[in-house]
């Protein structure tokens, strides 16, 4: 029993080491169009800021669908990113101020 708790404790402590980094994923996959802070606008491509109340209102579920399936001109990231990375980048977008 003690062995089980020890393994669980080590796994719990190691979990953050393996957690997806939403800021890093955003920086490498999203910032080129959305800007480092989500405020970039590219009128010719119909890209508007994503640090807005309207985007935050979509919530995690709505943003996950958009990131996974894409929304022109944004490509779909399902198959390009694992679910943990998609979830992490969604949480990062929701935290943008």
Secondary structure as UniProt FT lines:
FT   HELIX           2..18
FT   HELIX           22..29
FT   HELIX           31..34
FT   TURN            36..37
FT   HELIX           43..45
FT   HELIX           53..57
FT   HELIX           59..69
FT   TURN            72..73
FT   TURN            79..80
FT   HELIX           83..95
//
